[in-house]
Amino acid sequence: MHGLSAFAPPGLAPVDAGAAVVGLESPDDAAVVRLPAGTAGEALVLTTDFFTPIVDDPATFGRIAAVNAMSDVWAMGGRPRFALAIAAFPTATVPLEILAAVLEGGARAAIEEGVLVVGGHTIDDAEPKYGLAVVGTVDPARLWRKRGLRDGDALVLTKAIGSGVIATARKHDAIDEAHEALAAAIASMSTSNRRAAELARSLDVHAATDVTGFGLLGHLLEMLGPDPDADVDVALDARAVPLLPHAHALTAEGHAPGGTKANLAFVSPRVDFDVAIDEPTRLLLADAQTSGGLLFALARAEAERLVDALGAPAAIVGHAGRGAGRVRVATR
């Protein structure tokens, strides 16, 4: 979710504007609203995400889309509770059994998270789409935001990157369904961020987000905030960033998707690359991810504890220091 002030009609104040803990004022992973006065308990976390198929198997597509949608709640420090399915499907040209498999794959993934899919809506569309609108809960006192990086923080990435390149290589028929790269990408995209979030709750997380369509570099810049407000830089160690198998080779062969190239062009004004960083690596650091990992900022000792608890591919990929909102990419 991103802060889009255009959604707020000019001259019209929302009902009980003070109920919004996280709303349209700044980019974040989900909205957070307080329950009505006198209601005990946590705040609500609200988010939605859906997209077109990125794998051939319909049930796997449903699972990935559901895991991806629920990830925004985990990234806020919350717990997803309920969901509504969102689907578009070409009923005139594709059997409804395919849609049923997509919905079942998503529902199974939700159940594994302790989330109940209680309804939804479908429309007829030439291009299939599927996702979830998710309602979760969070303790407002333990809410994670994208902003909050501190001088000296270490950055932990919990999943390997490269799924955008690998999915594009499959579309280009550069790899087949049995290829190791595709199997690894599907396994990563199908894996919930629940465990990482639950382990991190016992630590003092200063900032957090999930790595999705803007790529690692794009989401790092979101954590830094706009230039005038930034007072820290990030030093990113390219060699420490975990990559999915064959991702670098497939990027070098020309399989970076258009979104990844656009991401790199967008972040370049605020990113300084060491001359030793080759073009495939630059593209991978901006690769548009689907159902990517969580990115945490926390003190170095706590970052090491988190990585030890999670195991590979989780890694400390960089650190924050005083600066002016830039990312420096080097190799140690």
N, C-alpha and C positions, 0 to 999 in steps of 0.2 A: 504494500500500500504506500502511496506517496501523497504528500500534502498538496492538494490542488484547490487553491482558494476559489477557483471558478465554480466549484460545486456549491458555494454559499451565495445565494441570490442577493444582489445589492439591495440594501434597505430592509432586509428581512432578517431578524435575529432568530436563531434556532431556539426551540423550546428548551428552557433550563440549560443555557449555554455553559453554566458552571459545572454541569455534570460531566463534561468531556475532559478527561485527564490527558489524553492524547488524541488530537483531532486533526483539523486541516491546517494547523498553523505551521507545521514542519514535517518533513518526510520521516516516516517510520514504517515499521513492518505491519502494524495493525493499529486500529483505533482502540482506545480504552475509555470506558465510561463508568462513572459511579452509579450504583443502584440508587433508587429513590431514598430520600431521607427517612431514617428510621429502619432501613433494611440492614440487617446484620450481614457480615460476610465480606466477600471479595468483590472487586470490580469486574466488569465484563470486558473481554477482549473480542473484537469483531474484525473479521477479515474475509476476503474472498479471492480466489484465483482459479483460472481455467485456461486451457490452451488446446491446440490441435494435436493429433497423435504424433509422437516422436519415436514410437516403436511399432512393430507390426502386430504383435499379439494384443488383442483388445483388453483382456483381463490385466495384463502387465501395464498397459497404458493407463487403465483405471486406477491401479494401485499407485503408480508414480504420480499421477495428477492429485490423488487424495493426500499422499504423503507430503507433496509439495505445498498444498493448501494449508495443511495443519502446521507446517513448519513455522509459519509466521507467528503463530501463538506461542510455540516453544521459544522462538527468538525474542519474545517480549518477557520471558520469565514466567509465562502462564501455562495453563493446562487446557487443551481443547476438550470440550464437553459434548457439544451437539453440532450437527451439520445439516445443511440442505444441499442436495445435489443440483448441479447446473449442467444441462446437456443440450447440445445441438446435433441433429442427426439427419442425414439424407434418406428419409424413409422410402423414397421412390426407387433408389438405386442400390441400397445396401440392406441385407436382411436384418430384421429387428433382433435376431439372436446375437448379432455383434454388439448392439447397444446393451443388451442384457448382460453380456459378458463384461463390458466396460463398467457398468453400474455395480455388478457383483464384485469385480476387482477392487473398486473404490470402497465399497461397503465393508469388505473383508479387512482392508487396510485400516479403516476407521475403527472397526471393532477391536483390532489389535491395540489401538491407542486408547481404548476405553471410551471411544466416541460413538454416539448413536446417530445414525443418519435418519432423521425424522420426516423427511419429505424432500421436495424439490420441484423443479420445473424443467420441461423439455420443449424445444421448438424444432421445427423442420428447417434444415439449413443444408446448403450444398456441401459444406465442409464440416466434418465432425469436430465437436469440441466437448470437453468435459472438465469439470472441476467441482469444488465445494465452496459454499459459504459457511464459515466456521464460527461458532460461538464458544469462547473459552472463559476461564476465570483467572484472576491474578490478585495477589495481595498488593495493593497500591504502594505499600512501603518497600516492596521487593521487586518493583517493576524495572525491567531492563530497557534502556533506550539506546538508539544508535549513537547519540552524542554523549560524551563523557570521558573521552580519552584523556589520560593524564601523563605528564612527563614521567618517563621511566616504565610505563606499562609495557608488558609483553603481549604479543598478539598470537592467539591460538586459532588455527584452522582445523576443523574436525573431519573434513572429507577431502579427498583428492579432487582436483579439477581436470577439465578436459571433456566433459560430457557433450558440450555443444559441438566441438570438432568431431568427436566420434559419431554422434548422431548424423552429422552432415556427411561424413565419410560413408556411412551406411546408405544414405539417400543417393550418393554418387556411385553406389555399387563398388566402392573401393574395398569394402570388407563385406563378408556375408554374415548370416545369422549366427554361425558357429564361432566367429572370430573372438579371440580372447579379449580384445578391446571392448567389443560390444557387450560381452557378458559382464565384464567388470563395471562398465558404465551403468548397465541395467541394475546390477546388484547395489551400486552406490545410490542411484536415484530412488531405488525401492526401499532404502533403509531410512527409517525414521530418525529424526534428531532428538527423539525423546530421551534416550540414555544420556546423550551429551548435556542436554539441558538439566536433567535431574542431577547429574554429577556436579554441574556448575553451580547449582543452587546452594550448595554448602560453602561456596567461596564468595569472595567480595568482587563481583563482576562490575566493572566501571562502565562498560559499554558492550553492546552485542547487536548482531544482525545475522541474517542468513545470506549466503552468497548465491544469488540467482541471476536474473537477466542482465544486470549491469556488470557482471564479472567481478573478480576479486578486487581489481583496482578501482572500479566504479563504486563498490560498496565501501571500500576503505575511504574514499573521498567523501562519501556520505557521512561516515563516522567523524571525519575531520570537520565537516561543515563548510559553509561558504568562506571564501578567502578573508573577508574583513573580520570575521569572528574567530578565526582559527588562531591558536597560540601554540600548537604542537605540529611537528612533522612526523612522518612514519618512515622508518628505514626498513625496507622489505628485502629479505634475503631470498633471491630467486632460487637458489639451490635447495633451500629448506622447504619450499612450497611443494606439497605432494602432488604428483601427476598420475592420472590413470594410465594403465599400460598402453603403449604405442601412441599416446596423445601427441608427443613432440614430433614423432616421425610423420604422423598423419597431417599435422599442421604444416610441416615442411613440404609435404606433397601438395599442398594447396587446398585443404579441406576445411579451412576456417570459415564459418558461416558469415553471412553479411552482417548480422547483429554484432558479432565479435569484432569485426573490422570497424564498425561504427563506434563501438565502445572504446576501442583503442584511440580512434581519432578524437573522441570526445574528452577522454581523460588526459591526453598528451600534454595540454598546456600546463598541467599541474603535476606532471610526473617526470622525474629526471632519471633516465636510464644510463647505467654504466655502459661504456662502449663495448664491454665484453658480452652484454646481453644480446643474443641473436634475435632475429625477427620472429621465428616461431615461438620463442619463449615470451616475447612481448605480447604476441597475440594470445597465447594461452593465459597470461595473467589478466587479460581482458575478456576471456572466453565467456560467452553467455551460458550460464549454467541452468539446468532444470533440477529442482530438488537437491540443491547443493548443501554443503555443510554449514555449521554455525561458525561465526567469527567472533571471538571474545577478546576483550581488553581487560587485563587484570595484572596485579603485581607479579613480578618474575617468579617468586617462590610459589605462588598459587598457580601460575601458568604451568610450571613444571609438575606440580601435583596433578593438575587436570590431565595433562598429556600422559603421565604415567598411568593414571586410572583408565583413560580411554584406550591407550595403545595405538598402534599404527592403524590408519594413516594420519591420525591427529599429530600435529607438530606445531612448535613455536616457529612462526614464519617471519617475525620482525619485532620491532619495538618502537615506542613513541618517545620523542624528545622535544625540547623546546624548538619552536620554529614558526612558520607562517602558513600552515595548511598545505604542505606539499608532501609528495611521496617520492622517496629516493630508492631506486631499485638497483641492487648491486649483488655481487657474489662474494662470500667471505673467503 
